[in-house]
Amino acid sequence: MGRRQRINYSAAQRSEIWDRWRAGEPMSSIGRRFDRDSSSVFSIISPTGGIQPPDRRRAKRALSLSEREEISRWLSTGCSLRSIARHLGRSASTISREVHRNGGTNRYRAAPSDQAAWDRSRRPKLCKLACRPFLRRTVSKLLQKQWSPEQIAGRLKRMHPAEPEKQVSHETIYRSLFIQARGVLKKELLEHLRAKRTVRRSRHASMKRNGLGQIKNAVSIRERPPSVEDRAVPGHWEGDLIGGSKNSYIATLVERHSRYVMLIKVANKDTESVVSALIKQSRRLPSELYRSLTWDRGKELADHQRLALAAEVDIYFCDPRSPWQRGSNENTNRLLRQYLPRGTDLSLHSQAQLGAIARQLNERPRKTLLYETPAERFAECVAAIG
């Protein structure tokens, strides 16, 4: 079998690949643009973990190729280094170092010297995590607790507002994880990120949306009072089911004001099981903290009127094909996949285990709460009615 032909992209093509990748276009689509396989696009994107390397530029004070050609020509005529420096408007020491590091007066050549200078400029600056062991250990420890880089960065800023040396941006953490050439954070820590990817995906990448079910006598989310919309008053929840293998499901509830999470074990997806489990859970909350529930159009809540009567709660449903209207719950479900991966049997988790997962999630700081934790915010709500 013959050897596969090496695929080379021009600088302009590489730039277009990165532009399309940042815009959220998948590798397969990018490959079709150049009539090539997606694997060739992967070879461009993967070495830096899906993060586009910055364009290299010469320093403003560095010698240019044209100046090196001038040096070479003046040397061939026997001019001194000081006279060459005066001609170029440079210091004599600059010309002296340039000539002696590139073969001396008799062997100096402009093009090889210029290329050597370009190659020597590839000296990566150590990132903040590499320079500060304490900060690196803190970030590693919090990643192992399933905190996201953004949560870590925000919490450190909240804990050390006047100490920049104890803060780090989430972008630095991501780059230290995905660009393994930095050698700062161990590759194994990637397993603690919510998305199990080897390259960082653009935030513009498209996301799939859920389908819908038919619910009788459903009250539309558009009839929800303004006090629910602005999240100013606690006690309004969003809910959904997440599924696993072997027809296993778990109900998830998120309080809109505090983003507090509750996980409920359900026998299966039928409306009898789900509604009964939600009624049982509602009895563990003060009535002031269980005022309304917003759900998707899934048929598991077809018997919503029984829930509304038993729990004394107002129930609202999203518009068809609009699960994003329960944004807090959708975001939480994605976070939960770190603990409850897709394709696993969710029925193996006891209610106590689900409670432990919810507690761990509630103790993670949230950007939308100014890096306060949901547990802290919910405790304030409980104390206020207390």
C-alpha positions in Angstrom: 0.0 0.0 0.0 1.4 3.4 -1.0 2.1 6.1 1.5 -0.6 8.7 2.0 0.1 12.1 0.5 0.9 14.8 3.1 -1.7 17.5 3.2 -0.3 21.0 3.5 -2.4 24.1 4.1 -1.2 27.6 3.2 -1.1 30.4 5.7 -4.3 31.8 4.3 -6.0 28.5 4.5 -4.9 27.9 8.1 -6.2 31.4 9.0 -9.6 30.5 7.5 -9.7 27.2 9.3 -9.2 29.0 12.6 -11.8 31.6 11.7 -14.4 28.9 10.9 -13.5 26.9 14.1 -14.0 30.0 16.3 -17.3 30.6 14.6 -18.5 27.2 15.8 -18.3 25.3 12.5 -17.6 21.6 12.9 -14.4 20.0 11.5 -16.3 17.9 8.9 -17.8 21.1 7.4 -14.4 22.9 7.5 -12.8 19.9 5.7 -15.5 19.9 3.0 -14.7 23.6 2.4 -11.2 22.5 1.3 -12.3 19.2 -0.2 -10.3 17.3 2.5 -11.1 15.0 5.4 -11.9 16.3 8.8 -8.7 14.5 10.1 -6.6 17.1 8.3 -8.4 19.9 10.0 -7.9 18.1 13.4 -4.2 18.0 12.8 -4.2 21.8 12.6 -6.4 22.4 15.6 -5.4 19.7 18.1 -1.8 20.6 18.8 -2.9 23.7 20.7 -6.1 22.2 22.1 -8.5 24.0 19.9 -7.1 27.4 21.0 -5.7 29.5 18.2 -2.1 30.5 18.7 -1.4 34.2 18.5 0.2 35.6 15.4 3.9 36.0 15.7 5.3 39.4 15.1 8.7 40.9 15.2 9.6 43.3 18.0 9.5 46.9 16.8 13.2 47.4 17.7 14.4 44.1 16.2 16.6 44.3 13.1 14.8 43.8 9.9 15.8 41.7 6.9 16.6 44.8 4.9 18.9 46.1 7.7 20.7 42.7 7.8 21.2 42.9 4.0 22.7 46.4 4.5 25.0 44.9 7.2 26.1 42.1 4.9 26.8 44.5 2.0 28.8 47.0 4.2 30.8 44.1 5.7 31.8 42.9 2.2 33.3 46.4 1.5 35.4 46.2 4.6 33.5 48.8 6.7 33.8 48.8 10.5 31.0 47.9 12.7 30.8 51.4 14.1 30.4 53.0 10.7 27.7 50.4 9.8 25.9 51.3 13.1 26.0 55.0 12.2 24.7 54.3 8.7 21.7 52.4 10.1 21.0 54.6 13.1 21.7 51.7 15.5 24.0 51.4 18.4 27.4 49.8 17.8 26.7 47.1 20.4 23.6 46.0 18.5 25.5 45.5 15.3 28.4 43.9 17.1 26.2 41.3 18.8 24.3 40.6 15.5 27.5 40.0 13.5 29.3 37.9 16.1 26.4 35.6 16.9 26.0 34.8 13.2 29.4 33.8 12.0 31.5 36.9 12.3 32.6 39.5 9.8 33.8 37.0 7.2 30.9 34.6 7.3 27.9 36.8 8.0 24.9 36.4 5.6 21.6 38.3 5.8 19.0 35.6 5.1 20.3 32.8 7.5 20.9 35.5 10.2 17.3 36.7 9.9 15.9 33.2 10.0 18.1 32.4 13.1 16.8 35.5 14.8 13.2 34.5 14.0 13.8 31.0 15.4 15.4 32.3 18.6 12.4 34.5 19.3 10.3 31.3 20.0 10.9 31.6 23.8 7.6 31.1 25.5 6.9 33.3 28.5 6.0 31.3 31.6 2.3 31.6 32.4 1.1 32.7 35.9 0.4 29.1 37.0 3.9 28.0 36.1 5.4 30.9 38.2 3.3 30.5 41.3 3.2 26.9 42.7 0.7 27.8 45.4 -1.8 29.1 42.8 -1.2 26.0 40.6 -1.9 23.6 43.5 -5.1 25.6 44.4 -6.4 25.4 40.9 -5.6 21.7 40.6 -7.4 20.9 43.9 -10.5 22.8 42.8 -10.6 21.2 39.4 -10.6 17.8 41.2 -13.7 19.0 43.1 -15.4 19.4 39.6 -15.2 23.3 39.7 -15.1 24.9 36.3 -12.2 27.2 35.4 -14.6 30.2 35.4 -15.9 29.3 38.9 -12.3 28.9 40.1 -11.2 32.3 38.7 -14.3 34.1 40.0 -14.0 32.5 43.5 -10.3 33.4 43.8 -11.1 37.0 42.8 -13.8 37.1 45.5 -11.6 35.6 48.2 -8.5 37.7 47.4 -9.8 41.0 45.9 -6.7 42.9 46.8 -4.1 40.2 46.0 -3.7 39.8 42.2 -0.9 37.3 42.7 -3.5 34.9 44.2 -5.9 35.3 41.2 -5.9 33.8 37.8 -8.1 34.1 34.7 -10.2 31.2 33.5 -8.6 31.6 30.1 -5.2 30.9 31.6 -6.5 27.7 33.3 -8.1 26.5 30.0 -4.9 27.2 28.1 -2.8 25.4 30.7 -5.1 22.4 30.4 -5.5 22.2 26.6 -2.1 23.3 25.5 -0.1 20.5 27.1 3.2 21.9 25.8 3.0 24.3 28.7 3.4 21.4 31.1 1.7 23.3 33.9 -1.4 21.3 34.8 -1.6 17.5 34.3 -3.5 16.2 31.4 -5.6 14.0 33.7 -7.3 17.1 35.1 -9.1 17.4 31.8 -11.3 14.6 33.0 -12.8 16.9 35.6 -14.1 19.4 33.1 -17.8 19.2 32.2 -17.2 18.6 28.5 -14.9 15.6 27.9 -13.1 17.0 24.9 -9.5 16.9 23.8 -9.8 20.3 22.1 -11.6 23.4 23.3 -14.8 24.1 21.4 -16.1 27.5 20.4 -18.9 29.0 22.5 -20.6 29.7 19.2 -20.9 25.9 18.4 -24.5 25.0 17.8 -26.4 23.0 20.4 -29.2 20.5 19.9 -32.6 21.3 21.3 -35.1 19.0 22.8 -38.4 18.0 21.4 -41.9 18.5 22.8 -44.9 16.7 24.2 -48.6 17.5 24.3 -49.9 18.8 27.6 -53.6 19.4 28.2 -54.7 22.5 30.2 -51.1 23.7 30.2 -50.5 27.3 31.5 -48.0 29.0 29.2 -44.8 30.5 30.6 -45.9 33.7 29.0 -48.5 34.0 31.8 -45.8 33.8 34.5 -45.9 36.9 36.8 -43.1 39.5 36.5 -41.9 38.6 40.1 -40.9 35.1 38.7 -39.3 36.5 35.6 -36.9 38.9 37.4 -35.7 36.3 40.0 -36.1 38.8 42.8 -38.4 36.6 44.9 -37.2 33.1 46.0 -39.4 30.0 45.7 -39.8 29.7 42.0 -38.3 26.5 40.5 -37.5 25.1 37.1 -37.7 21.3 36.5 -36.8 18.6 34.0 -35.9 14.9 33.7 -32.4 13.7 32.7 -32.2 10.2 31.3 -29.8 7.3 31.4 -29.5 3.8 30.1 -32.0 1.0 30.8 -34.9 3.5 30.8 -33.6 5.2 34.0 -34.4 8.8 34.9 -33.8 11.5 37.6 -35.9 14.6 38.2 -33.9 17.8 38.6 -35.2 21.0 40.2 -33.4 24.4 40.3 -34.5 27.4 42.3 -34.4 30.5 40.0 -33.3 33.0 42.6 -30.4 31.0 44.2 -29.8 28.3 41.6 -30.1 25.8 44.4 -30.4 22.2 43.0 -32.5 19.2 44.2 -32.2 15.8 42.6 -35.1 13.4 42.9 -35.0 9.6 42.3 -38.0 8.5 40.1 -39.0 4.9 39.3 -39.5 5.6 35.6 -40.7 8.3 33.2 -44.5 7.8 33.4 -46.5 10.8 34.8 -47.7 8.8 37.9 -44.1 8.2 39.1 -42.8 11.6 38.3 -45.7 13.6 39.8 -45.7 11.4 43.0 -42.0 11.9 43.5 -42.4 15.7 43.0 -45.3 15.8 45.5 -43.2 13.9 48.1 -40.3 16.3 47.6 -42.5 19.4 47.9 -43.4 18.5 51.4 -39.8 18.9 52.5 -39.9 22.7 51.6 -41.6 25.6 53.3 -44.6 26.8 51.3 -42.8 30.2 51.0 -40.0 28.5 49.1 -42.2 26.5 46.7 -44.4 28.9 44.9 -44.2 27.9 41.2 -42.6 25.3 38.9 -41.7 25.8 35.3 -41.4 22.6 33.2 -40.6 21.6 29.6 -43.3 20.1 27.4 -42.5 16.5 28.4 -45.4 14.2 28.9 -44.0 13.1 32.3 -45.9 16.1 33.7 -49.2 15.3 31.9 -50.9 15.0 35.4 -49.7 18.4 36.4 -53.0 19.4 37.9 -52.6 16.7 40.6 -49.2 18.2 41.5 -50.6 21.7 41.5 -53.4 20.7 43.9 -51.3 18.5 46.2 -48.3 20.9 46.5 -50.3 24.1 46.2 -47.9 25.3 43.5 -48.4 27.2 40.2 -47.2 25.2 37.2 -46.1 26.8 33.9 -44.9 25.2 30.7 -42.4 26.4 28.1 -43.3 27.1 24.6 -43.0 24.2 22.2 -39.4 23.5 21.2 -38.1 26.1 23.6 -36.4 24.4 26.5 -34.0 27.3 26.7 -36.8 29.2 28.5 -35.7 27.2 31.5 -32.2 28.4 31.2 -31.1 27.7 34.8 -32.3 24.1 34.6 -30.7 23.5 31.2 -27.4 24.8 32.5 -27.6 22.7 35.6 -28.4 19.6 33.6 -25.2 20.0 31.7 -23.3 20.5 34.9 -24.8 17.3 36.3 -23.4 15.3 33.4 -20.0 15.5 35.2 -21.5 13.3 38.0 -24.2 11.4 36.0 -22.6 10.7 32.5 -24.8 10.0 29.5 -25.4 6.4 28.8 -25.0 5.2 32.4 -27.7 3.5 34.5 -29.1 6.3 36.7 -31.2 3.8 38.7 -28.0 2.6 40.5 -27.9 5.9 42.4 -29.8 6.0 45.7 -31.6 9.1 46.9 -28.8 9.6 49.5 -26.2 9.5 46.7 -28.2 12.0 44.6 -28.4 14.2 47.7 -24.6 14.1 48.0 -24.2 15.1 44.3 -26.7 18.0 44.7 -24.8 19.1 47.8 -21.5 19.2 46.0 -23.1 21.1 43.1 -24.7 23.6 45.5 -21.3 24.3 47.1 -19.7 25.3 43.8 -19.6 29.1 43.2 -21.6 30.5 40.3 -20.6 33.5 38.2 -24.2 34.7 38.0 -24.3 34.9 41.8 -21.0 36.9 41.8 -19.3 33.6 42.8 -21.4 33.1 45.9 -22.6 29.5 46.1 -26.2 28.4 45.7 -26.1 26.9 49.2 -25.1 30.2 50.7 -27.8 32.1 48.8 -30.5 29.5 49.6 -29.6 29.6 53.3 -30.2 33.3 53.3 -33.7 32.7 51.8 -34.5 30.1 54.5 -33.2 32.5 57.3 -35.3 35.3 55.9 -38.6 33.4 56.3 -37.5 31.9 59.5 
